[in-house]
Amino acid sequence: MTNCTIFLRSLIALIIILPSLSCMEKPLMEEPVVPASLAEIQKQMVLSWGQSDPLTMNTGDFAYFETEQRIELLVPKVVLKEGITVGGKIETNNEFNYTFFYQSAVISGDQTQQATREDKRCIAKTSVGCNSAPASSVVPVTNLSTLSTSKPSADSLAPLAFKAFNKMKATAIKPMAADLQLSLGFEKFIALAYACQKTDSVTKYCVETLGADSCDITCSNLKSEDEIQDLPPLIQAQPNCGGYPDCKIKVKRVSFDWNFILVRGTVTQTQKINYTIAISPDLPFLSRVVDYCSRGLIDVPQIGSKVLVNICSKLKNYQPAP
């Protein structure tokens, strides 16, 4: 998969806070269901992206993101800080090879675990470009105008939401996995655009890993809104507000419900997760995704109930190469 999954850590010991949560009135996720097709969702996402491509990234570009987790009605807490720097850009006859320096800080209570790693991405210029690169390092450069008819690898794109939901469940009761990896905003964007497409890999996982007789994926309640938004304070603090008039940017926010339906014998279970992605066509490629959020009810064995968990990754800063 193209490093599109969300890797987080639970910020507090749920065993301590859950007794108080169990007394709260849970915000309901039940609402009228308006089906949304893959093509409808992709159309709105294409309209949100505007014109930008990976080759506009330059050595020295920097973006900084923070991930907040909110459990039920508690105050949101920052659980992850990520800095992404374009460390190098090498062109060959058939491809561009990017190097990224990825810094992360995982916050759990009063402890912070920091790490720095190097990641690679390959962008093909021709049909034979990037053939020797690992699948996880290939940026899916897709013609956005034909997104609904293109066929990316099911293993690398379509299962994002499925795996993200499982990761979301794990973060509510377990420490973050040690395999935290870089995920570019465009990779999240493309994978989310295919989240409503049921694939062979998802079916295989349902049967072989979950022991289900069958499963299905549907999407619903598609919404799209245009906004004018203040720039993050760190960008506002740059000279001339980073070059953005009035320190504001246009943002298009797309949201939908992703529903995973699992059947075992006569029992049918449905898991729902709401996704929201906010994109600014005013910002460059590396920082164009300004918000990426997921919201779902998570089973917590300690109290034998479910809690509502919101997870949001937000752009906090962007600095172009000097």
Backbone as numpy.savetxt, mean C-alpha at the origin, in Angstrom:
# Nx Ny Nz CAx CAy CAz Cx Cy Cz
6.47 -11.45 -5.53 5.63 -10.26 -5.53 6.51 -9.01 -5.53
6.05 -7.90 -6.12 6.89 -6.72 -6.26 6.96 -5.89 -4.98
7.27 -6.54 -3.87 7.46 -5.83 -2.61 6.30 -4.91 -2.28
5.07 -5.36 -2.60 3.91 -4.47 -2.45 3.16 -4.67 -1.16
3.58 -5.63 -0.34 2.84 -5.86 0.89 3.16 -4.82 1.94
2.24 -4.66 2.90 2.42 -3.69 3.96 3.07 -4.39 5.14
4.23 -3.88 5.63 4.92 -4.50 6.75 4.89 -3.52 7.93
4.16 -3.92 8.98 4.01 -3.05 10.13 4.26 -3.84 11.41
4.32 -3.13 12.53 4.40 -3.78 13.83 3.27 -3.26 14.72
2.72 -4.11 15.56 1.74 -3.63 16.54 2.42 -2.65 17.47
1.81 -1.47 17.67 2.48 -0.47 18.46 2.27 -0.62 19.94
1.29 -1.34 20.36 1.10 -1.49 21.79 0.78 -2.94 22.10
0.96 -3.34 23.33 0.61 -4.70 23.71 -0.89 -4.79 23.82
-1.50 -5.50 22.89 -2.97 -5.56 22.86 -3.51 -6.21 24.12
-2.75 -7.08 24.69 -3.22 -7.75 25.88 -3.54 -6.76 26.98
-2.86 -5.58 26.95 -3.09 -4.55 27.96 -4.30 -3.70 27.61
-4.41 -3.33 26.34 -5.44 -2.37 25.97 -6.77 -3.00 25.60
-6.77 -4.28 25.24 -8.00 -4.86 24.71 -9.15 -4.94 25.70
-8.91 -5.15 26.99 -10.06 -5.15 27.90 -10.87 -3.87 27.80
-10.21 -2.72 27.67 -10.97 -1.47 27.55 -11.63 -1.36 26.20
-10.99 -1.89 25.17 -11.59 -1.84 23.84 -12.87 -2.65 23.77
-12.89 -3.77 24.49 -14.05 -4.65 24.39 -15.31 -3.98 24.91
-15.15 -2.90 25.69 -16.31 -2.19 26.21 -16.79 -1.10 25.26
-15.99 -0.81 24.23 -16.35 0.26 23.31 -17.40 -0.20 22.30
-18.13 0.75 21.82 -19.04 0.46 20.72 -18.25 0.47 19.43
-18.19 -0.64 18.74 -17.36 -0.75 17.54 -17.98 0.01 16.38
-17.17 0.80 15.68 -17.68 1.42 14.46 -18.02 0.33 13.45
-19.21 0.38 12.92 -19.64 -0.67 12.01 -19.08 -0.46 10.62
-18.73 -1.57 9.97 -18.29 -1.50 8.58 -19.40 -1.95 7.64
-20.59 -2.20 8.21 -21.69 -2.63 7.39 -22.32 -1.42 6.70
-22.53 -1.50 5.42 -23.17 -0.45 4.66 -23.73 -1.06 3.39
-24.63 -0.37 2.71 -25.16 -0.93 1.47 -24.03 -1.26 0.49
-24.15 -2.38 -0.18 -23.11 -2.84 -1.08 -23.46 -2.46 -2.51
-22.58 -1.67 -3.11 -22.72 -1.31 -4.51 -21.56 -1.93 -5.26
-21.80 -2.99 -6.03 -20.70 -3.70 -6.70 -19.86 -2.76 -7.57
-18.55 -3.03 -7.61 -17.64 -2.27 -8.46 -16.77 -3.26 -9.23
-16.69 -3.09 -10.53 -15.91 -4.01 -11.36 -14.44 -3.62 -11.37
-13.61 -4.56 -11.80 -12.18 -4.30 -11.97 -11.96 -3.11 -12.89
-12.68 -3.06 -14.00 -12.51 -1.98 -14.97 -12.89 -0.63 -14.39
-13.96 -0.59 -13.58 -14.39 0.68 -12.98 -13.35 1.21 -12.01
-12.80 0.31 -11.20 -11.78 0.73 -10.23 -10.52 1.19 -10.95
-10.10 0.45 -11.96 -8.91 0.84 -12.69 -9.08 2.18 -13.41
-10.26 2.43 -13.91 -10.50 3.71 -14.59 -10.29 4.88 -13.64
-10.84 4.77 -12.43 -10.69 5.85 -11.47 -9.24 6.01 -11.03
-8.53 4.91 -10.90 -7.14 4.99 -10.49 -6.27 5.58 -11.59
-6.55 5.23 -12.83 -5.82 5.80 -13.96 -6.01 7.31 -13.99
-7.26 7.76 -13.79 -7.54 9.19 -13.80 -6.80 9.91 -12.66
-6.57 9.20 -11.57 -5.93 9.83 -10.42 -4.43 10.01 -10.60
-3.81 9.16 -11.42 -2.34 9.16 -11.50 -1.78 10.34 -12.29
-2.42 10.70 -13.38 -1.88 11.76 -14.21 -0.70 11.26 -15.04
0.21 12.17 -15.40 1.34 11.81 -16.25 2.64 11.82 -15.44
3.21 10.66 -15.27 4.51 10.53 -14.61 4.99 9.11 -14.80
6.29 8.90 -14.84 6.81 7.55 -15.02 8.09 7.40 -14.21
8.55 6.17 -14.00 9.72 5.93 -13.14 10.99 6.62 -13.60
11.12 6.86 -14.90 12.36 7.42 -15.42 12.55 8.88 -15.03
11.54 9.50 -14.43 11.71 10.87 -13.93 12.44 10.90 -12.60
12.66 9.74 -11.98 13.43 9.69 -10.74 14.90 9.94 -11.04
15.55 10.73 -10.19 16.96 11.04 -10.37 17.76 10.73 -9.11
19.04 10.45 -9.30 19.91 10.17 -8.16 19.89 11.33 -7.18
19.58 11.03 -5.94 19.50 12.05 -4.91 18.09 12.42 -4.50
17.08 12.03 -5.27 15.69 12.26 -4.87 15.43 11.55 -3.53
14.64 12.19 -2.67 14.39 11.64 -1.35 12.92 11.80 -0.98
12.34 10.76 -0.40 10.96 10.82 0.11 10.91 10.18 1.49
10.07 10.76 2.34 9.95 10.28 3.71 8.47 10.03 4.03
8.19 8.85 4.60 6.83 8.44 4.91 6.72 8.00 6.37
5.55 8.20 6.95 5.26 7.65 8.28 3.97 6.84 8.19
3.96 5.71 8.89 2.79 4.85 8.94 2.16 4.94 10.33
0.88 5.26 10.34 0.12 5.34 11.58 -0.81 4.14 11.69
-0.97 3.65 12.90 -1.94 2.59 13.17 -2.90 3.08 14.23
-4.17 2.89 13.96 -5.20 3.27 14.94 -6.06 2.06 15.24
-6.18 1.74 16.51 -6.98 0.60 16.95 -8.26 1.13 17.58
-9.40 0.73 16.98 -10.70 1.20 17.44 -10.71 2.73 17.52
-11.09 3.27 18.68 -11.23 4.72 18.82 -10.04 5.35 19.52
-8.95 4.61 19.64 -7.76 5.14 20.30 -7.06 6.16 19.41
-6.18 6.93 20.01 -5.41 7.93 19.26 -4.43 7.21 18.33
-4.32 7.64 17.06 -3.36 7.00 16.14 -1.94 7.12 16.67
-1.14 6.09 16.44 0.26 6.08 16.84 1.13 5.78 15.62
2.26 6.46 15.54 3.22 6.18 14.47 3.94 4.89 14.80
3.92 3.93 13.86 4.56 2.64 14.08 5.72 2.37 13.13
5.83 3.20 12.09 6.87 2.95 11.10 7.26 4.27 10.42
8.57 4.50 10.30 9.10 5.64 9.56 10.00 5.10 8.45
9.84 5.65 7.24 10.58 5.14 6.09 11.18 6.29 5.28
12.47 6.19 5.01 13.14 7.14 4.14 13.63 6.43 2.89
13.30 6.96 1.72 13.71 6.36 0.46 14.54 7.36 -0.32
15.78 6.99 -0.63 16.67 7.85 -1.40 17.09 7.12 -2.68
17.00 7.80 -3.81 17.49 7.22 -5.06 19.01 7.31 -5.02
19.66 6.15 -4.91 21.11 6.11 -4.75 21.88 6.05 -6.04
21.23 5.61 -7.12 21.94 5.51 -8.39 21.00 5.17 -9.52
21.38 5.55 -10.73 20.58 5.31 -11.92 21.54 5.02 -13.07
21.52 3.79 -13.56 22.43 3.37 -14.63 21.63 2.92 -15.84
21.93 3.48 -16.99 21.23 3.14 -18.22 22.06 2.20 -19.07
21.41 1.17 -19.61 22.04 0.28 -20.59 21.20 0.34 -21.86
21.57 -0.48 -22.85 20.82 -0.46 -24.11 19.36 -0.88 -23.93
19.10 -1.75 -22.96 17.77 -2.34 -22.83 17.02 -1.97 -21.56
17.68 -1.26 -20.62 17.03 -1.05 -19.34 17.68 0.08 -18.55
16.97 0.50 -17.52 17.51 1.39 -16.51 17.58 0.61 -15.20
18.69 0.72 -14.50 18.84 0.04 -13.22 18.97 1.08 -12.11
18.02 1.04 -11.18 18.00 1.98 -10.06 18.48 1.30 -8.78
19.20 2.04 -7.98 19.55 1.63 -6.63 18.87 2.57 -5.64
18.26 2.01 -4.62 17.59 2.80 -3.58 18.23 2.50 -2.23
18.41 3.54 -1.44 18.78 3.36 -0.05 17.51 3.49 0.79
17.20 2.43 1.51 15.95 2.36 2.25 16.23 2.33 3.74
15.79 3.37 4.45 15.96 3.45 5.89 14.60 3.28 6.56
14.55 2.46 7.58 13.29 2.22 8.29 13.51 2.27 9.79
12.47 2.72 10.48 12.47 2.73 11.94 11.12 2.19 12.40
11.14 1.02 13.01 9.93 0.38 13.51 9.76 0.75 14.98
8.61 1.31 15.32 8.37 1.82 16.67 7.37 0.93 17.38
7.76 0.42 18.53 6.87 -0.41 19.34 6.98 0.05 20.79
5.94 0.73 21.24 6.01 1.27 22.59 7.09 2.33 22.68
8.03 2.14 23.61 9.14 3.08 23.76 10.42 2.57 23.10
10.30 1.56 22.25 11.47 1.00 21.57 11.39 1.26 20.08
12.54 1.52 19.48 12.64 1.76 18.04 13.72 0.86 17.45
13.35 0.14 16.42 14.30 -0.74 15.73 14.62 -0.14 14.36
15.85 0.29 14.17 16.25 0.95 12.93 17.03 0.01 12.03
16.90 0.23 10.73 17.62 -0.60 9.76 17.85 0.20 8.49
18.91 -0.13 7.78 19.21 0.46 6.48 19.56 -0.66 5.52
18.99 -0.62 4.35 19.28 -1.64 3.36 19.30 -1.02 1.97
19.81 -1.77 1.05 19.87 -1.32 -0.34 18.93 -2.17 -1.17
18.13 -1.53 -2.01 17.21 -2.24 -2.88 17.44 -1.85 -4.32
17.08 -2.74 -5.23 17.27 -2.51 -6.66 15.92 -2.53 -7.37
15.83 -1.77 -8.45 14.70 -1.85 -9.34 15.21 -1.75 -10.78
14.61 -2.55 -11.64 14.97 -2.54 -13.04 13.77 -2.09 -13.87
13.99 -1.16 -14.79 12.93 -0.66 -15.66 13.32 -0.94 -17.10
12.51 -1.74 -17.77 12.84 -2.18 -19.13 12.61 -1.08 -20.15
13.56 -0.94 -21.08 13.40 -0.03 -22.22 12.92 -0.78 -23.45
13.26 -2.07 -23.52 12.89 -2.91 -24.66 12.27 -4.21 -24.15
11.80 -5.03 -25.06 11.14 -6.29 -24.68 12.09 -7.28 -24.02
13.40 -7.10 -24.22 14.37 -8.02 -23.60 15.02 -7.41 -22.37
14.61 -6.21 -22.01 15.18 -5.56 -20.84 14.74 -6.21 -19.55
15.62 -6.24 -18.56 15.35 -6.75 -17.21 15.10 -8.25 -17.17
15.42 -8.97 -18.23 15.17 -10.41 -18.22 15.97 -11.15 -17.17
17.14 -10.62 -16.82 17.98 -11.31 -15.84 17.73 -10.83 -14.41
16.85 -9.83 -14.27 16.59 -9.27 -12.93 15.56 -10.12 -12.20
15.68 -10.23 -10.86 14.65 -10.94 -10.09 13.30 -10.26 -10.27
12.23 -11.04 -10.25 10.89 -10.47 -10.45 10.58 -9.40 -9.43
11.12 -9.56 -8.20 10.83 -8.59 -7.14 11.50 -7.25 -7.36
12.43 -7.15 -8.32 13.13 -5.89 -8.53 12.69 -5.18 -9.79
11.69 -5.70 -10.48 11.24 -5.11 -11.74 10.04 -4.21 -11.47
10.20 -2.94 -11.76 9.08 -2.02 -11.61 8.09 -2.24 -12.75
6.80 -2.49 -12.45 5.82 -2.74 -13.50 5.44 -1.44 -14.22
6.17 -1.10 -15.27 5.88 0.11 -16.02 4.73 -0.20 -16.96
3.56 0.28 -16.61 2.34 -0.06 -17.35 1.81 1.16 -18.08
1.33 0.95 -19.28 0.65 2.02 -20.00 -0.69 2.26 -19.31
-0.78 3.35 -18.56 -1.97 3.56 -17.74 -3.24 3.69 -18.56
-3.13 4.14 -19.79 -4.34 4.31 -20.61 -4.94 2.98 -21.01
-4.16 1.90 -20.92 -4.68 0.57 -21.27 -4.57 -0.37 -20.08
-4.65 0.18 -18.88 -4.45 -0.62 -17.67 -5.40 -1.79 -17.59
-6.67 -1.58 -17.94 -7.66 -2.63 -17.76 -7.46 -3.79 -18.73
-6.69 -3.60 -19.79 -6.48 -4.68 -20.75 -5.10 -5.31 -20.62
-4.22 -4.72 -19.80 -2.88 -5.30 -19.64 -2.95 -6.48 -18.69
-1.99 -7.38 -18.79 -2.00 -8.60 -18.01 -0.67 -8.78 -17.27
-0.50 -8.12 -16.10 0.72 -8.30 -15.34 0.73 -9.67 -14.67
1.87 -10.05 -14.14 2.01 -11.32 -13.46 1.08 -11.38 -12.26
0.27 -12.43 -12.20 -0.65 -12.58 -11.08 0.11 -12.72 -9.77
1.25 -13.41 -9.81 2.02 -13.62 -8.60 2.66 -12.34 -8.10
2.90 -11.38 -8.99 3.60 -10.18 -8.57 2.67 -9.01 -8.27
1.44 -9.02 -8.81 0.59 -7.85 -8.64 -0.75 -8.14 -7.97
-1.53 -9.01 -8.55 -2.92 -9.13 -8.14 -3.15 -9.49 -6.68
-2.34 -10.33 -6.05 -2.66 -10.74 -4.68 -2.31 -9.73 -3.60
-1.99 -8.50 -3.95 -1.57 -7.53 -2.94 -2.56 -7.42 -1.79
-3.80 -7.15 -2.10 -4.77 -6.92 -1.04 -4.97 -8.17 -0.20
-4.94 -9.33 -0.83 -5.10 -10.59 -0.11 -3.98 -10.77 0.91
-2.74 -10.56 0.47 -1.61 -10.71 1.38 -1.58 -9.57 2.39
-1.99 -8.39 1.97 -1.98 -7.25 2.88 -2.96 -7.47 4.02
-4.11 -8.08 3.73 -5.08 -8.34 4.78 -4.52 -9.32 5.80
-3.86 -10.38 5.32 -3.25 -11.34 6.23 -2.15 -10.68 7.06
-1.37 -9.79 6.43 -0.34 -9.06 7.17 -0.98 -8.14 8.19
-2.10 -7.52 7.80 -2.80 -6.61 8.71 -3.28 -7.37 9.95
-3.80 -8.58 9.76 -4.24 -9.37 10.89 -3.07 -9.70 11.80
-1.93 -10.03 11.20 -0.77 -10.41 11.99 -0.24 -9.25 12.82
-0.31 -8.05 12.29 0.26 -6.91 13.01 -0.53 -6.56 14.26
-1.77 -6.98 14.33 -2.57 -6.66 15.50 -2.21 -7.52 16.70
-1.55 -8.63 16.48 -1.26 -9.54 17.59 0.16 -10.06 17.60
0.98 -9.72 16.58 2.34 -10.23 16.51 3.31 -9.11 16.16
4.58 -9.30 16.51 5.60 -8.33 16.07 5.72 -8.33 14.55
6.25 -7.25 14.02 6.45 -7.16 12.58 7.46 -8.18 12.11
7.24 -8.71 10.93 8.18 -9.65 10.35 9.52 -8.98 10.12
10.59 -9.78 10.12 11.94 -9.24 9.97 12.28 -8.91 8.52
11.36 -9.20 7.58 11.68 -9.04 6.17 11.12 -7.74 5.60
11.13 -6.65 6.42 10.65 -5.36 5.96 11.41 -4.94 4.71
10.68 -4.57 3.66 11.29 -4.25 2.39 10.70 -2.96 1.83
11.46 -2.37 0.94 11.02 -1.18 0.24 9.80 -1.47 -0.63
8.85 -0.55 -0.61 7.69 -0.63 -1.50 7.44 0.75 -2.06
7.69 0.93 -3.36 7.45 2.22 -4.00 5.96 2.47 -4.12
5.58 3.75 -4.08 4.17 4.09 -4.17 3.52 3.59 -5.44
4.25 3.62 -6.56 3.68 3.16 -7.82 3.43 1.65 -7.80
4.26 0.93 -7.08 4.05 -0.52 -6.95 2.77 -0.80 -6.17
2.53 -0.03 -5.13 1.27 -0.17 -4.39 0.09 0.20 -5.28
0.26 1.26 -6.04 -0.80 1.74 -6.93 -1.18 0.66 -7.95
-0.20 0.11 -8.65 -0.47 -0.89 -9.67 -1.08 -2.16 -9.07
-0.52 -2.62 -7.96 -1.04 -3.83 -7.34 -2.47 -3.63 -6.86
-2.76 -2.48 -6.29 -4.12 -2.21 -5.83 -5.09 -2.15 -7.00
-4.61 -1.69 -8.15 -5.46 -1.63 -9.34 -5.89 -3.02 -9.79
-5.14 -4.05 -9.39 -5.49 -5.43 -9.75 -5.99 -6.24 -8.57
-6.21 -5.59 -7.43 -6.61 -6.33 -6.23 -7.96 -7.02 -6.39
-8.81 -6.53 -7.27 -10.14 -7.10 -7.43 -10.17 -8.19 -8.49
-9.02 -8.59 -8.96 -8.93 -9.64 -9.97 -8.55 -10.95 -9.29
-9.45 -11.92 -9.31 -9.14 -13.22 -8.74 -8.14 -13.94 -9.64
-7.11 -14.50 -9.03 -6.03 -15.12 -9.81 -5.84 -16.58 -9.40
-5.12 -17.31 -10.23 -4.81 -18.71 -9.92 -4.01 -18.83 -8.64
-3.13 -17.86 -8.38 -2.30 -17.94 -7.18 -3.15 -17.81 -5.92
-4.17 -16.95 -5.97 -5.07 -16.80 -4.82 -5.88 -18.08 -4.62
-6.39 -18.65 -5.71 -7.16 -19.90 -5.62 -6.30 -21.01 -5.03
-5.06 -21.11 -5.47 -4.15 -22.13 -4.95 -3.90 -21.94 -3.46
-3.70 -20.70 -3.05 -3.48 -20.41 -1.64 -4.71 -20.79 -0.81
-5.90 -20.49 -1.34 -7.14 -20.81 -0.63 -7.25 -22.31 -0.36
-7.01 -23.09 -1.38 -7.20 -24.54 -1.27 -6.07 -25.20 -0.49
-4.82 -24.88 -0.85 -3.68 -25.59 -0.28 -3.28 -25.08 1.10
-3.41 -23.80 1.35 -2.96 -23.23 2.63 -4.11 -23.04 3.61
-5.24 -22.52 3.12 -6.37 -22.25 4.00 -7.32 -23.42 4.13
-7.15 -24.43 3.28 -8.02 -25.60 3.35 -9.45 -25.33 2.96
-9.66 -24.37 2.08 -11.02 -24.02 1.65 -11.45 -24.87 0.46
-12.76 -25.00 0.30 -13.27 -25.65 -0.90 -13.21 -24.71 -2.09
-13.45 -23.43 -1.83 -13.37 -22.43 -2.88 -13.26 -21.05 -2.26
-12.93 -20.07 -3.07 -12.91 -18.70 -2.58 -13.21 -17.76 -3.74
-13.54 -16.53 -3.39 -13.83 -15.55 -4.42 -13.40 -14.17 -3.92
-13.19 -13.26 -4.84 -12.85 -11.88 -4.52 -13.83 -10.97 -5.25
-14.45 -10.07 -4.51 -15.31 -9.06 -5.12 -14.94 -7.69 -4.55
-15.32 -6.65 -5.25 -15.09 -5.30 -4.76 -16.37 -4.49 -4.85
-16.46 -3.45 -4.03 -17.71 -2.70 -3.96 -17.45 -1.29 -3.41
-18.51 -0.47 -3.48 -18.52 0.86 -2.86 -17.35 1.74 -3.30
-17.14 1.79 -4.60 -16.09 2.62 -5.17 -16.44 4.10 -5.02
-15.47 4.89 -4.55 -15.66 6.33 -4.41 -14.42 7.04 -4.93
-14.63 8.22 -5.48 -13.52 9.04 -5.97 -13.82 10.51 -5.66
-12.86 11.18 -5.04 -13.06 12.57 -4.64 -11.84 13.41 -5.01
-12.08 14.64 -5.43 -11.02 15.59 -5.73 -10.88 16.55 -4.56
-9.64 16.83 -4.18 -9.39 17.70 -3.04 -8.26 18.67 -3.34
-8.23 19.76 -2.60 -7.07 20.63 -2.54 -6.51 20.47 -1.13
-5.24 20.10 -1.03 -4.68 19.70 0.25 -3.43 20.51 0.56
-3.24 20.85 1.84 -2.00 21.49 2.25 -0.83 20.51 2.11
0.31 21.02 1.71 1.51 20.19 1.66 1.91 19.79 3.08
2.59 18.66 3.23 3.10 18.31 4.56 4.01 19.41 5.09
4.02 19.64 6.40 4.81 20.73 6.99 6.28 20.73 6.59
6.89 19.57 6.45 8.31 19.52 6.10 8.56 20.04 4.68
7.59 19.88 3.79 7.74 20.45 2.45 7.43 21.94 2.49
6.45 22.32 3.29 6.14 23.74 3.44 7.34 24.53 3.96
8.17 23.88 4.78 9.32 24.56 5.38 10.46 24.77 4.40
10.40 24.15 3.23 11.45 24.32 2.23 11.34 25.71 1.60
12.45 26.21 1.04 12.40 27.51 0.38 11.31 27.58 -0.68
10.53 28.66 -0.64 9.44 28.86 -1.60 8.46 27.70 -1.59
8.32 27.08 -0.42 7.37 25.96 -0.24 7.62 24.85 -1.25
8.92 24.60 -1.54 9.26 23.54 -2.47 8.87 23.82 -3.90
8.45 25.08 -4.17 8.05 25.43 -5.53 6.58 25.22 -5.82
5.78 24.95 -4.78 4.34 24.70 -4.97 3.54 25.95 -4.59
2.75 26.48 -5.49 1.99 27.71 -5.22 1.06 27.56 -4.01
1.09 28.53 -3.12 0.22 28.57 -1.94 0.42 27.37 -1.02
1.50 26.62 -1.21 1.78 25.45 -0.36 0.64 24.42 -0.41
-0.02 24.33 -1.55 -1.13 23.39 -1.69 -0.94 22.53 -2.94
-1.56 21.36 -2.93 -1.51 20.44 -4.07 -2.90 19.87 -4.34
-3.12 19.48 -5.58 -4.34 18.76 -5.94 -4.18 17.29 -5.56
-5.25 16.71 -5.05 -5.22 15.30 -4.64 -6.49 14.63 -5.13
-6.35 13.43 -5.67 -7.52 12.61 -6.01 -7.49 11.38 -5.10
-8.59 11.18 -4.37 -8.68 10.10 -3.38 -9.64 9.03 -3.89
-9.16 7.81 -4.04 -9.96 6.69 -4.53 -10.06 5.65 -3.41
-11.27 5.18 -3.15 -11.46 4.17 -2.11 -12.46 3.11 -2.58
-12.30 1.90 -2.05 -13.25 0.83 -2.33 -13.11 -0.26 -1.28
-14.15 -1.09 -1.17 -14.12 -2.25 -0.27 -13.68 -3.48 -1.05
-12.74 -4.20 -0.48 -12.26 -5.45 -1.05 -12.80 -6.59 -0.19
-13.50 -7.54 -0.81 -14.17 -8.60 -0.07 -13.61 -9.96 -0.46
-13.16 -10.69 0.54 -12.62 -12.03 0.32 -13.61 -13.05 0.89
-14.13 -13.91 0.03 -15.19 -14.86 0.40 -14.63 -16.27 0.36
-14.67 -16.95 1.50 -14.09 -18.29 1.64 -15.18 -19.28 2.00
-15.21 -20.41 1.30 -16.24 -21.43 1.52 -15.60 -22.74 1.96
-16.07 -23.25 3.11 -15.69 -24.58 3.59 -16.98 -25.34 3.88
-17.29 -26.34 3.06 -18.52 -27.08 3.25 -19.72 -26.18 3.15
-20.52 -26.13 4.22 -21.72 -25.29 4.22 -21.47 -23.92 4.87
-20.23 -23.68 5.26 -19.90 -22.42 5.96 -19.23 -21.45 4.99
-19.75 -20.23 4.93 -19.16 -19.18 4.11 -18.69 -18.04 5.01
-17.43 -17.65 4.86 -16.86 -16.56 5.64 -16.47 -15.43 4.69
-16.74 -14.20 5.13 -16.37 -13.04 4.32 -15.51 -12.09 5.14
-14.37 -11.76 4.61 -13.49 -10.76 5.21 -13.54 -9.52 4.33
-13.63 -8.36 4.96 -13.69 -7.12 4.19 -12.60 -6.17 4.64
-11.97 -5.53 3.68 -11.00 -4.50 3.99 -11.26 -3.32 3.07
-11.25 -2.14 3.65 -11.45 -0.93 2.86 -10.10 -0.31 2.53
-9.88 -0.03 1.25 -8.63 0.58 0.80 -8.89 2.01 0.34
-7.97 2.89 0.69 -8.00 4.26 0.20 -6.61 4.64 -0.27
-6.52 5.17 -1.47 -5.24 5.66 -1.97 -5.44 7.09 -2.46
-4.57 7.98 -2.02 -4.66 9.40 -2.40 -3.42 9.75 -3.20
-3.64 10.31 -4.38 -2.56 10.56 -5.33 -2.59 12.02 -5.75
-1.43 12.64 -5.80 -1.35 14.02 -6.26 -0.61 14.09 -7.59
-1.30 14.51 -8.65 -0.62 14.67 -9.94 0.36 15.83 -9.94
0.35 16.66 -8.87 1.30 17.77 -8.78 2.67 17.33 -8.29
2.74 16.15 -7.68 4.00 15.67 -7.11 4.72 14.72 -8.07
6.03 14.59 -7.94 6.79 13.71 -8.84 6.58 12.23 -8.52
7.14 11.39 -9.35 6.89 9.96 -9.30 7.12 9.36 -7.91
8.24 9.66 -7.30 8.62 9.01 -6.05 7.66 9.33 -4.91
7.03 10.51 -4.97 6.19 10.95 -3.86 4.73 11.13 -4.26
4.34 10.63 -5.40 2.99 10.90 -5.93 1.89 10.29 -5.07
2.12 9.15 -4.46 1.14 8.54 -3.55 1.31 9.20 -2.19
0.37 10.05 -1.80 0.51 10.81 -0.55 -0.12 10.09 0.64
-1.14 9.26 0.40 -1.75 8.45 1.46 -2.06 7.07 0.90
-1.86 6.05 1.73 -2.25 4.69 1.35 -2.76 4.02 2.63
-4.07 3.79 2.69 -4.69 3.35 3.95 -5.49 2.07 3.76
-5.56 1.29 4.83 -6.41 0.10 4.87 -7.13 0.07 6.20
-8.35 -0.45 6.18 -9.19 -0.49 7.37 -9.96 -1.79 7.39
-9.89 -2.52 8.50 -10.59 -3.79 8.58 -10.80 -4.25 10.01
-11.75 -5.15 10.19 -12.01 -5.77 11.49 -11.10 -6.97 11.65
-10.36 -6.99 12.77 -9.36 -8.01 13.00 -9.77 -8.88 14.18
-9.69 -10.20 14.01 -9.96 -11.12 15.11 -8.85 -11.03 16.15
-9.24 -10.92 17.41 -8.26 -10.90 18.51 -8.61 -12.03 19.48
-7.82 -13.11 19.49 -8.15 -14.27 20.33 -8.23 -13.93 21.81
-7.45 -12.93 22.27 -7.43 -12.63 23.71 -8.79 -12.23 24.26
-9.63 -11.62 23.43 -10.95 -11.20 23.92 -12.08 -11.90 23.18
-11.72 -12.78 22.24 -12.74 -13.51 21.50 -13.64 -12.61 20.69
-13.09 -11.52 20.21 -13.88 -10.56 19.46 -13.03 -9.93 18.37
-13.58 -8.92 17.68 -12.87 -8.23 16.62 -12.69 -6.77 17.00
-11.59 -6.19 16.53 -11.36 -4.76 16.70 -11.13 -4.14 15.33
-11.49 -2.88 15.22 -11.32 -2.17 13.96 -9.93 -1.55 13.94
-9.15 -1.88 12.93 -7.78 -1.40 12.81 -7.64 -0.58 11.53
-7.11 0.64 11.68 -6.80 1.50 10.54 -5.28 1.62 10.42
-4.76 1.43 9.22 -3.33 1.56 8.97 -3.14 2.52 7.79
-2.38 3.59 7.99 -2.19 4.59 6.94 -0.71 4.95 6.81
-0.22 4.87 5.58 1.11 5.36 5.25 0.95 6.73 4.60
1.65 7.75 5.14 1.46 9.12 4.68 2.79 9.77 4.30
2.76 10.48 3.19 3.94 11.24 2.79 4.15 12.40 3.75
5.38 12.52 4.24 5.72 13.60 5.17 6.73 14.58 4.56
7.54 14.11 3.62 8.53 15.01 3.03 8.97 14.50 1.66
9.33 15.42 0.81 9.96 15.08 -0.48 10.97 16.17 -0.81
12.17 15.74 -1.19 13.19 16.66 -1.61 13.81 16.17 -2.92
13.72 16.96 -3.99 14.34 16.55 -5.25 15.86 16.58 -5.14
16.51 15.89 -6.05 17.97 15.87 -6.05 18.52 17.29 -6.15
19.55 17.61 -5.37 20.10 18.96 -5.41 20.75 19.27 -6.76
